[in-house]
Amino acid sequence: MGKLRYGFALLAAKLSVAALKVTKHNATNFPGIVALKICPDFLKHISKPDTIIGITGTNGKTTISNLMKDILEEFGIKVLNNGMGSNINSGIASCLISGVTLFGRKKYNTAVLEIDERSARVLFPYVEPDYMIVTNLSRDSIMRNAHPLYIRDFLTYYMPKKTKLILNADDIIASEVSPENEKYYFGIEKMPNDKTTCDNLINDMQICPNCSTRLKYEYIRYSNIGRAYCPDCGFHSHDYDFSASDIDFDRMTMRCRGNGEEGEFRILNESIFNIYNQVSAIALLQVMGYKMPEIRDVMEKVNITKSRYGLEQIGDKQVLNMLCKEKNAYATSRVFEYIETLPGDKEILLYNNCIGDTHHWSENTCWLYDCDFEFLNDDKIKQIVVYGDRGKDYVLRLLIAGVPEDRITFVKKPEEGVDKLKMVPGDHIYVLYGTDSYALGMKTTQQVIDRVRSYNKENGIPNTEIINEGA
């Protein structure tokens, strides 16, 4: 009966894909919803690729999964990937449906799957990754993921024992996932600007997990990311199996080590969180058996997906679009900190609104007070534009952070924010959007580009353009 039900579910899901194409809808997890509704254990029966690579963690999942897909395709491997779908069980079911024929024969030998941490319970009994990167585990939406230690234990409980784990040694929480599995650790060695104490609002790992003494850090980058140790019992962060060092932001290079090899790599993006993403991919590839020189050569041909980061130089101005997760104070703080460290005058369209929540419930705004808005209290930032149902909450939080009121602009419609841009000479204009507001972010980015082109033309500024499709 199970196989018969699975057959009906697969047929219905395939028909739903065809119907979506005809009606020009883009419900990327809908076929999976249909299949799981008809056959609750659908994931058990569907044919799967021989090699499955999982990417999970609070932040960086999409960036790394897309990066790994591009790299493996450069190696000539046909890759099944849920980059255009959701990372929960219905989205992964939709992905696997696209990877088989109508008769259930698999079309791919390798899959790279972005996996939501909370989906482990319903996914891992049927889909067992051969390799799994855990990017980091940090404070996420309070309505969904509670505390990162809970997510660590959740992953540990459901993680298949066959899965080889690639863990962030600089994140004590993530590095302690599934102690019984085969594990490899990556990290970034000490950098000149590292600190020894945390000055962020979020620091989720302050006491030793063995004896509860307050932890100290050899070096720390943000929150609890760094090399920790206990002065009493000797607990310390895991040693690196794979690491990056000699980070050179002028040359945009770094030196990577692992498996007795080392080599110089091009940095894909100058933000520390994206360097961690890149190092994790290099570590995974080495665990899979690839050699450092061939990884380096392929890294020269890939970039971070433009949905996460894009830059376009137009005359004397830059337009940058960046994912800035709503309801995620940790991820948003990293973006604010990154912007604060860059030179030049800046304007920010802060459009990472929880658009989806507007239709279903009242957004919980406590995350705004875990987020380091203080990074935006910077004389180089000439204007911050906010909008939406919670726009006034953003205004209040910016004022609490010390941002002068005359640098904050509230608009009721997003396009009004584009019109409010001051077009400072040499301006860096940032369009920040969340997962809910991704489509809005892309639309607004194009509107900003059009506005800059028009402004430059009216003022005799050459519209020489350099487009960067990612890093």
Salt bridges, closest charged atoms under 4 A:
ASP41 OD2 - HIS45 NE2 3.34
ASP50 OD1 - LYS106 NZ 2.45
GLU73 OE2 - LYS69 NZ 3.13
ASP116 OD1 - ARG144 NH1 2.66
GLU117 OE1 - LYS61 NZ 3.34
ASP130 OD1 - LYS162 NZ 3.13
ASP140 OD2 - ARG144 NH2 3.31
ASP153 OD1 - ARG152 NE 3.04
ASP170 OD2 - ARG221 NH1 3.43
GLU176 OE2 - HIS238 NE2 2.86
GLU180 OE1 - LYS161 NZ 3.88
GLU189 OE2 - ARG257 NH1 3.79
ASP194 OD1 - ARG221 NE 3.09
ASP199 OD1 - LYS195 NZ 2.86
ASP204 OD1 - ARG139 NH2 2.65
ASP204 OD1 - HIS147 NE2 3.96
ASP239 OD1 - ARG227 NH2 3.66
GLU262 OE2 - ARG255 NH1 3.20
GLU262 OE1 - ARG257 NE 3.72
GLU264 OE1 - ARG251 NH2 3.05
ASP297 OD1 - ARG296 NE 3.86
GLU300 OE1 - ARG266 NE 3.80
GLU312 OE2 - ARG453 NH2 3.44
ASP316 OD1 - LYS317 NZ 2.90
GLU337 OE1 - ARG334 NH2 3.18
ASP345 OD1 - LYS382 NZ 3.89
ASP357 OD2 - LYS327 NZ 3.35
ASP370 OD2 - ARG139 NH1 3.21
GLU374 OE1 - ARG397 NH2 3.17
ASP378 OD2 - LYS380 NZ 3.11
ASP379 OD1 - ARG407 NH2 2.99
ASP393 OD2 - ARG390 NH1 3.18
ASP450 OD1 - ARG453 NH1 3.56
GLU465 OE2 - ARG453 NE 2.80
